[in-house]
Amino acid sequence: MHVQINMLGQFRVSIDGREVPANAWRRERSAALVKLLALSARHRLHREQAMDALWPEMSPDAASANLRKAIHFARRALGEHELIAVKNDIVALAPDQELTLDVEAFEAEAKAALRAGDPAACARAAELYGGELLPDDRYVEWAEEPREQLRQLYARVLKAGGLWEQMLAMDPTDEEAQRKLMQAALDAGNRGEVIRQFQRLRERLRLDLGVGPAAATVAIYERALAAEPVEPVNVTDQVRASLAWGIVHLQSGEFEKADQLGREARTLAIEAGLAREVGEGSALVGLAAHMQGRWPDLFRSEFAEWIRRAPGFTSTIFDGHLCLAEFCMFGVSGHEAIAEAAHELLEIADDAGSTAGRALASLILGEAELFSGRFDSAEQLLGHAHKMHEDLGAAGGRAIALQRLAEVALARGQKYRAGRLVQRGFRVAESSWLTPHLLLRLQALAIQAAGTNKQAVDAIRQGDRWIAEGGMCQPCSMSFRVASSIALVEAGELDQASRRLDETERLAGMWNGGPWVAAVWEGRAFYRQAQGHSEQASALFREAAARYAAVGRPSDQERCLARAAAA
């Protein structure tokens, strides 16, 4: 009997050429056992090793019972009893059969090609890599190390084979590959291709995240701009070069130089009518100020200046500051300070007759009312902010208003309405240059508004794919990470939930306190409750409640206190 198991790109099992249908793996643990054994040395494990890997949080008796069930359902799915053998407490996969794995075939070819230093052999080996290992099990701990090892091996093969385009397909942010292709295009006199390659890289290394191309990459781009062109260098390319150099200086800690380049790029972009680059220039100026601890003062001065100076670009300039405003609202001091500033800004906007100013101030005030548990006034303010941003054609502010309106609906138990608002938010977010900030925030609400565990898990997997593709704002992923952790707890996937909570907790460290840290405590409480540790869960809910109270979030506090009492 010949058994073929594929795990690169997707999980498939074939026996003598007959593929096991996907619905045979309805019992998820049966598939997990087969995958675990396939990745293990000699395709076998002691039963206690399997129990520790698959049910690390369970008691030995409960894990043992689950293992027996997994073996039973795996045998049923495979249709052959002997393909999962148990002897002397050793669980083995197809011990007496011919077993072929795509993972092993790729590893053998790749390592041989690298030893030989043969680019052609590397290219042949690369063809055997069908994709990421077990992509549907991205947060399963036992798959993490082999997945990363295979990914690194694939990257080494691609680079040794000079397969730079394939390298970029796997990792669009790999700057070595970008530079190789840019330099090759420059050597061939293809200046336009260098510029296009650079722009693709900038799309991945988002300027508004404070991450940009390295100095060596920007230098190749500038050489292309300086090369003898058929047509003169346009303003767009000049602005983008300034923005890229600004990020290089920002990453090097040269904040004043980054601020200068951001302002210069923004001025040029306004003169050339480049709306997105105006926003990116503002983001760079804002990030430089944030790194120096002076962003709130800068935001006030920018607000007052730009509602009078360049009305046509005001919304885009404000978009450049929007993510920082959102970041600060979740800081250790809570949202009250920004709400107070927004009241001042609203007066300034009213005096200047600025719709863009009123829209932004109303949005921030609506968010503050939501966080303070005053849902009626929040809904009113957010509705006005949405309408004003819609009239202005400002997609970023409009999408955030829809997100917050959906949160109001969820707080009132209106899941269907929340889901409709989220879907509208997705459509708006697609037209904004702030998409990397918006998508995962909306996806968090898609999880919370899901009607079934399956719908929630599907929403989690979509969010996971966006994160894996890169380019997503990490601070803006917090709501998605918290929501997915809690949803997985409710779906009974405790091991995946634990892993996500660990990652979420590390990311929450960016704030050193505040509501996101409270949210992690709340997620931990759900996790402990699902494990049956009621006293620990109650204590964690109370801790989360205290932390929410400290930042002025009474409805979140009350929810956690109610859960603590129920636990």
VOGU-3710 file (C-alpha; in Angstrom, 3 decimals, decimal comma):
1> mhvqinmlgq> 0,000/0,000/0,000  1,322/3,442/-0,952  0,372/6,435/1,200  1,060/9,955/-0,090  0,720/12,890/2,327  0,981/16,479/1,135  1,285/19,281/3,699  2,879/22,096/1,676  0,214/24,549/0,596  -2,606/22,316/1,803
11> frvsidgrev> -3,248/19,033/3,587  -4,073/16,052/1,387  -3,807/12,307/1,864  -3,948/9,724/-0,928  -3,917/5,939/-0,559  -2,922/3,986/-3,655  -3,835/7,040/-5,732  -7,230/7,492/-4,079  -7,528/10,848/-2,311  -9,156/10,845/1,098
21> panawrrers> -12,067/13,310/0,766  -11,863/16,505/2,775  -15,104/15,769/4,627  -13,516/12,615/6,066  -11,532/14,910/8,355  -14,567/16,498/10,013  -13,095/15,478/13,329  -10,293/18,023/13,456  -8,156/16,095/15,955  -8,009/13,078/13,650
31> aalvkllals> -6,342/15,226/10,983  -4,125/16,875/13,608  -2,848/13,460/14,742  -1,969/12,431/11,179  -0,195/15,755/10,551  1,726/15,530/13,833  2,887/11,978/13,129  3,840/12,879/9,559  6,131/15,651/10,851  7,666/13,528/13,620
41> arhrlhreqa> 10,956/11,614/13,362  10,305/8,200/11,790  6,599/9,158/11,836  6,038/7,892/15,357  5,608/9,300/18,861  5,161/8,013/22,366  1,514/8,444/23,306  2,453/10,961/26,016  4,344/13,090/23,474  1,261/13,133/21,249
51> mdalwpemsp> -0,935/14,066/24,214  1,400/16,890/25,252  1,503/18,283/21,722  -2,219/18,086/20,957  -3,770/18,714/24,385  -1,112/20,493/26,462  -3,584/22,070/28,865  -5,633/18,957/29,631  -5,273/16,512/32,476  -3,568/13,198/31,566
61> daasanlrka> -6,861/11,299/31,747  -8,712/13,766/29,512  -5,825/13,924/27,014  -5,610/10,123/26,927  -9,320/9,875/26,143  -8,950/12,451/23,373  -6,007/10,551/21,898  -8,047/7,336/21,754  -10,819/9,205/19,936  -8,350/10,838/17,534
71> ihfarralge> -6,839/7,439/16,663  -10,307/5,972/16,091  -11,454/8,783/13,796  -8,115/8,942/11,944  -8,406/5,228/11,149  -11,979/5,769/10,003  -10,945/8,687/7,739  -8,055/6,718/6,226  -10,207/3,635/5,787  -7,362/1,395/6,909
81> heliavkndi> -6,953/0,320/10,528  -3,259/-0,495/10,238  -2,299/2,998/9,017  -2,418/4,213/12,631  -0,626/1,578/14,676  -0,309/1,545/18,471  2,199/-0,763/20,141  3,982/-0,462/23,501  2,582/3,082/23,906  4,091/4,132/20,548
91> valapdqelt> 1,707/5,639/18,003  3,007/5,209/14,441  1,837/6,361/11,016  1,820/3,680/8,296  4,710/1,731/9,870  4,587/-1,175/7,425  3,542/0,706/4,300  5,239/2,809/1,639  4,909/6,390/2,886  5,792/9,444/0,793
101> ldveafeaea> 5,670/13,023/2,065  6,029/16,161/-0,028  7,856/17,766/2,907  10,575/15,107/2,915  10,924/15,156/-0,873  11,434/18,930/-0,851  13,894/18,843/2,051  16,038/16,144/0,428  16,207/17,890/-2,961  16,790/21,334/-1,441
111> kaalragdpa> 19,634/20,252/0,836  21,326/18,310/-1,970  21,064/21,310/-4,314  22,528/23,659/-1,702  25,412/21,288/-0,983  26,178/21,081/-4,684  25,863/24,850/-5,154  23,997/24,186/-8,382  21,522/26,948/-9,375  19,688/24,624/-11,775
121> acaraaelyg> 19,249/22,015/-9,039  18,011/24,752/-6,712  15,392/25,703/-9,294  14,234/22,079/-9,514  14,070/21,815/-5,737  12,066/25,034/-5,524  9,390/23,507/-7,743  8,703/20,934/-5,016  7,723/23,590/-2,481  3,970/23,735/-2,849
131> gellpddryv> 3,463/26,523/-0,324  3,578/27,196/3,397  3,421/24,146/5,656  -0,143/23,484/6,866  -1,458/27,023/6,266  -4,732/26,235/8,022  -2,821/25,415/11,221  -0,858/28,642/11,472  -1,324/28,981/15,235  -0,711/25,359/16,148
141> ewaeepreql> 2,442/25,368/18,236  3,892/22,005/17,133  3,741/23,082/13,463  5,427/26,423/14,011  9,074/25,338/14,119  8,978/22,986/11,091  7,005/25,606/9,148  9,653/28,248/9,745  12,509/25,806/9,015  10,949/24,845/5,680
151> rqlyarvlka> 10,293/28,468/4,829  13,921/29,385/5,511  15,131/26,413/3,485  12,938/27,493/0,582  14,312/31,052/0,828  17,896/29,740/0,772  17,135/27,657/-2,317  15,543/30,600/-4,106  18,467/32,901/-3,353  21,072/30,293/-4,248
161> gglweqmlam> 19,235/29,723/-7,508  18,939/33,440/-8,244  15,155/33,068/-8,326  14,519/36,600/-7,147  11,018/37,001/-8,517  9,909/33,811/-6,759  11,593/35,080/-3,612  9,450/38,199/-3,793  6,342/36,106/-4,382  7,074/34,366/-1,076
171> dptdeeaqrk> 8,164/37,501/0,776  7,357/40,799/-0,965  9,341/42,683/1,698  12,656/40,896/1,040  14,893/43,800/0,150  17,802/41,709/-1,086  15,556/40,324/-3,810  14,182/43,778/-4,572  17,675/45,241/-4,868  18,853/42,408/-7,123
181> lmqaaldagn> 15,946/42,980/-9,505  16,279/46,758/-9,331  20,023/46,605/-10,006  19,501/44,193/-12,924  16,906/46,521/-14,417  19,188/49,523/-13,912  22,113/47,694/-15,566  19,835/46,916/-18,504  18,926/50,593/-18,805  15,338/49,935/-17,748
191> rgevirqfqr> 14,880/52,937/-15,482  11,095/52,592/-15,457  11,256/49,056/-14,073  13,490/50,204/-11,212  10,911/52,824/-10,292  8,066/50,286/-10,497  9,982/47,778/-8,325  10,635/50,449/-5,737  6,997/51,450/-5,634  5,913/47,827/-5,128
201> lrerlrldlg> 8,304/47,608/-2,190  6,910/50,802/-0,678  3,433/49,335/-0,930  4,609/46,542/1,371  6,896/48,512/3,671  4,185/50,974/4,521  5,406/54,500/5,144  2,631/55,075/7,639  3,939/52,210/9,784  7,309/53,867/10,225
211> vgpaaatvai> 8,912/51,105/8,167  10,500/51,863/4,850  13,126/50,707/2,380  16,751/50,500/3,513  19,267/53,161/2,499  20,904/50,858/-0,080  17,533/50,286/-1,780  16,708/53,992/-1,848  20,166/54,673/-3,312  19,472/52,400/-6,323
221> yeralaaepv> 16,143/54,158/-6,797  17,843/57,546/-6,777  20,433/56,353/-9,292  17,549/55,377/-11,550  16,025/58,828/-11,138  19,381/60,435/-11,951  19,990/58,229/-14,995  19,609/59,728/-18,458  15,850/59,388/-18,974  13,725/59,487/-22,091
231> epvnvtdqvr> 11,412/61,790/-20,109  12,307/64,047/-17,168  11,821/62,750/-13,634  8,310/63,620/-12,514  7,349/65,214/-9,219  5,719/62,017/-7,975  9,031/60,164/-8,101  10,824/63,032/-6,397  8,244/63,095/-3,597  8,447/59,353/-3,101
241> aslawgivhl> 12,229/59,483/-2,911  12,024/62,171/-0,215  9,507/60,126/1,742  11,686/57,015/1,514  14,752/58,908/2,742  12,627/60,358/5,517  11,813/56,863/6,761  15,500/55,909/6,588  16,299/58,865/8,870  13,356/58,018/11,138
251> qsgefekadq> 14,619/54,467/11,570  18,100/55,840/12,308  16,789/58,099/15,077  17,405/61,301/13,084  13,940/62,657/13,828  14,530/66,290/12,876  15,809/65,289/9,438  12,842/62,927/9,011  10,493/65,794/9,939  12,192/68,091/7,421
261> lgreartlai> 11,926/65,570/4,592  8,294/64,841/5,468  7,393/68,526/5,310  9,279/69,035/2,046  7,612/66,004/0,464  4,185/67,162/1,653  4,681/70,654/0,180  5,701/69,222/-3,180  2,792/66,773/-3,086  0,282/69,555/-2,425
271> eaglarevge> 1,675/71,565/-5,357  1,424/68,484/-7,592  -2,025/67,443/-6,343  -0,813/64,075/-4,981  -3,380/63,298/-2,281  -1,922/60,027/-1,005  1,596/61,453/-0,790  0,212/64,429/1,134  -1,131/61,983/3,697  2,108/60,011/3,797
281> gsalvglaah> 4,107/63,188/4,316  1,837/64,061/7,246  2,270/60,547/8,639  6,058/60,946/8,496  5,897/64,339/10,241  3,586/62,836/12,857  5,786/59,796/13,451  8,874/61,956/13,914  6,980/64,016/16,516  5,628/60,866/18,193
291> mqgrwpdlfr> 9,142/59,468/18,591  10,083/62,706/20,377  7,015/62,682/22,630  5,498/65,816/21,128  2,795/64,488/18,822  -0,259/65,862/20,739  1,095/69,423/20,484  1,979/68,919/16,834  -1,496/67,564/16,104  -3,156/70,658/17,603
301> sefaewirra> -0,931/73,013/15,628  -1,320/71,024/12,388  -5,089/70,983/12,827  -5,299/74,727/13,355  -2,920/75,447/10,457  -4,296/73,166/7,776  -8,012/73,841/8,086  -7,159/77,344/6,899  -4,137/76,756/4,696  -5,090/73,994/2,221
311> pgftstifdg> -8,772/73,065/2,501  -8,592/70,731/-0,485  -6,071/68,483/1,251  -7,182/68,850/4,856  -8,826/65,414/5,105  -5,783/63,698/3,629  -3,438/65,539/5,993  -5,639/64,535/8,910  -5,614/60,916/7,683  -1,844/61,020/8,125
321> hlclaefcmf> -2,373/61,670/11,843  -5,363/59,382/12,298  -3,495/56,207/13,239  -1,441/58,085/15,842  -4,627/59,543/17,317  -6,100/56,044/17,533  -2,872/54,733/19,072  -2,895/57,429/21,741  -6,545/56,811/22,647  -5,521/53,341/23,775
331> gvsgheaiae> -2,602/54,565/25,884  -2,096/54,264/29,620  -3,905/57,550/30,312  -6,984/56,547/28,328  -8,983/58,646/25,894  -9,972/61,653/28,001  -6,989/63,847/27,072  -7,613/63,415/23,349  -11,342/63,981/23,885  -10,580/67,289/25,603
341> aahelleiad> -8,342/68,280/22,702  -11,081/67,307/20,252  -13,506/69,732/21,963  -10,964/72,517/21,388  -10,431/71,421/17,795  -14,168/71,393/17,154  -14,380/75,046/18,200  -11,462/75,913/15,915  -13,118/74,071/13,030  -16,458/75,791/13,635
351> dagstagral> -14,795/79,207/13,660  -12,998/78,396/10,401  -16,083/76,822/8,806  -14,055/73,680/8,093  -16,099/70,542/7,368  -12,960/68,404/7,413  -12,049/69,770/10,832  -15,553/69,170/12,193  -15,551/65,651/10,749  -12,309/64,664/12,461
361> aslilgeael> -13,184/66,292/15,794  -16,643/64,679/15,772  -15,123/61,292/15,007  -12,723/61,514/17,950  -15,486/62,753/20,267  -17,787/59,952/19,111  -15,111/57,397/19,857  -14,560/58,901/23,303  -18,297/58,691/24,033  -18,306/55,052/22,908
371> fsgrfdsaeq> -15,383/54,184/25,173  -17,111/56,014/28,037  -20,218/53,856/27,599  -22,491/56,685/26,423  -23,830/54,876/23,388  -26,627/57,256/22,348  -24,366/60,303/22,103  -21,632/58,133/20,537  -24,002/56,982/17,816  -25,105/60,541/17,104
381> llghahkmhe> -21,565/61,928/16,865  -20,272/58,996/14,837  -23,233/59,241/12,470  -22,478/62,934/11,869  -18,775/62,174/11,410  -19,577/59,434/8,897  -21,818/61,735/6,877  -19,257/64,555/6,810  -16,429/62,206/5,804  -18,677/60,749/3,104
391> dlgaaggrai> -19,423/64,230/1,731  -15,679/64,976/1,725  -14,804/61,700/0,012  -12,542/60,879/2,992  -12,532/57,088/3,063  -10,276/56,627/6,098  -12,388/58,635/8,538  -15,575/57,181/7,095  -14,366/53,597/7,576  -13,401/54,255/11,206
401> alqrlaeval> -16,802/55,844/11,850  -18,493/52,717/10,455  -16,250/50,528/12,596  -17,198/52,420/15,751  -20,907/52,422/14,829  -20,660/48,647/14,511  -19,126/48,541/17,994  -22,100/50,515/19,303  -24,428/47,973/17,679  -22,531/45,073/19,252
411> argqkyragr> -22,640/46,736/22,668  -26,432/46,809/22,279  -26,575/43,160/21,224  -27,437/44,009/17,595  -25,201/41,507/15,805  -27,008/41,636/12,464  -26,803/45,435/12,284  -23,148/45,316/13,316  -22,420/42,837/10,518  -24,048/45,105/7,943
421> lvqrgfrvae> -22,015/48,094/9,131  -18,819/46,031/8,998  -19,481/45,004/5,399  -20,011/48,658/4,462  -16,784/49,461/6,260  -14,856/46,896/4,210  -16,098/48,404/0,954  -15,044/51,888/2,055  -11,676/50,731/3,444  -10,686/49,257/0,076
431> sswltphlll> -10,554/52,767/-1,413  -8,361/54,231/1,342  -4,572/54,404/1,544  -5,092/53,519/5,226  -6,230/50,012/4,278  -3,429/48,302/6,308  -4,820/49,990/9,416  -8,489/49,397/8,699  -8,925/45,818/7,513  -7,996/43,938/10,679
441> rlqalaiqaa> -9,967/46,333/12,875  -13,059/45,576/10,812  -12,243/41,878/10,742  -12,272/41,836/14,546  -15,884/42,967/14,419  -16,691/40,405/11,733  -15,584/37,763/14,238  -17,702/39,239/17,025  -20,752/39,612/14,760  -20,479/36,036/13,428
451> gtnkqavdai> -23,579/33,934/13,949  -21,786/30,608/14,362  -18,408/29,310/15,504  -17,654/28,262/11,916  -18,295/31,779/10,618  -16,059/33,166/13,340  -13,261/30,714/12,484  -13,583/31,569/8,775  -13,222/35,262/9,652  -10,156/34,443/11,768
461> rqgdrwiaeg> -8,534/32,589/8,890  -9,102/35,520/6,535  -7,446/37,842/9,032  -4,579/35,385/9,425  -4,044/35,433/5,655  -3,820/39,231/5,651  -1,265/39,149/8,455  0,757/36,447/6,669  0,801/38,498/3,465  2,457/41,362/5,355
471> gmcqpcsmsf> 1,923/45,096/5,288  -0,666/45,159/8,085  -0,318/47,695/10,905  0,616/45,767/14,046  -0,978/48,161/16,591  -4,190/48,154/14,538  -4,207/44,338/14,626  -4,809/44,293/18,397  -8,605/44,146/18,208  -8,405/41,264/15,722
481> rvassialve> -5,961/39,346/17,892  -8,074/39,740/21,024  -11,340/38,865/19,249  -9,829/35,811/17,542  -8,366/34,533/20,828  -11,726/34,743/22,602  -13,601/33,238/19,639  -11,202/30,274/19,560  -11,719/29,729/23,281  -15,477/29,668/22,681
491> ageldqasrr> -14,953/27,232/19,800  -12,980/24,909/22,102  -9,641/25,511/20,362  -7,747/26,218/23,574  -4,228/25,478/22,330  -4,579/27,912/19,413  -6,162/30,498/21,685  -3,275/30,233/24,147  -0,720/30,836/21,417  -2,590/33,884/20,151
501> ldeterlagm> -2,930/35,306/23,633  0,838/35,058/24,082  1,390/37,016/20,853  -1,288/39,540/21,769  0,270/40,104/25,173  3,660/40,827/23,602  2,092/43,336/21,235  0,128/44,967/24,061  3,494/45,823/25,591  3,723/48,669/23,057
511> wnggpwvaav> 1,278/50,610/25,267  2,733/49,776/28,692  -0,785/49,847/30,124  -4,204/50,973/28,947  -7,282/49,205/27,544  -5,383/46,754/25,344  -3,555/45,371/28,350  -6,950/45,075/30,075  -8,292/43,246/27,022  -5,482/40,686/27,273
521> wegrafyrqa> -6,396/40,057/30,926  -9,998/39,560/29,838  -8,898/37,098/27,154  -6,864/35,177/29,733  -9,951/35,034/31,939  -12,017/33,453/29,139  -9,240/30,937/28,616  -9,031/29,944/32,283  -12,807/29,697/32,487  -12,883/27,315/29,530
531> qghseqasal> -10,286/25,173/31,314  -12,573/24,918/34,311  -10,451/27,126/36,583  -13,317/29,272/37,851  -11,498/31,018/40,689  -8,596/32,037/38,459  -11,017/33,203/35,761  -12,941/35,312/38,260  -9,742/36,933/39,525  -8,599/37,693/35,976
541> freaaaryaa> -11,962/39,226/35,058  -11,760/41,444/38,164  -8,227/42,514/37,225  -9,402/43,379/33,708  -12,321/45,323/35,192  -9,965/47,350/37,395  -7,737/48,160/34,434  -10,709/49,230/32,305  -11,920/51,426/35,160  -8,513/53,104/35,380
551> vgrpsdqerc> -8,814/54,358/31,791  -12,453/55,428/31,979  -14,209/52,519/30,276  -17,205/51,774/32,525  -19,129/49,473/30,184  -16,061/47,253/29,727  -15,573/47,336/33,503  -19,186/46,293/34,155  -19,004/43,479/31,604  -15,914/42,015/33,266
561> laraaaa> -17,368/42,347/36,769  -20,514/40,528/35,642  -18,390/37,743/34,168  -16,321/37,565/37,338  -19,503/37,069/39,364  -20,800/34,436/36,970  -17,499/32,544/36,947
//
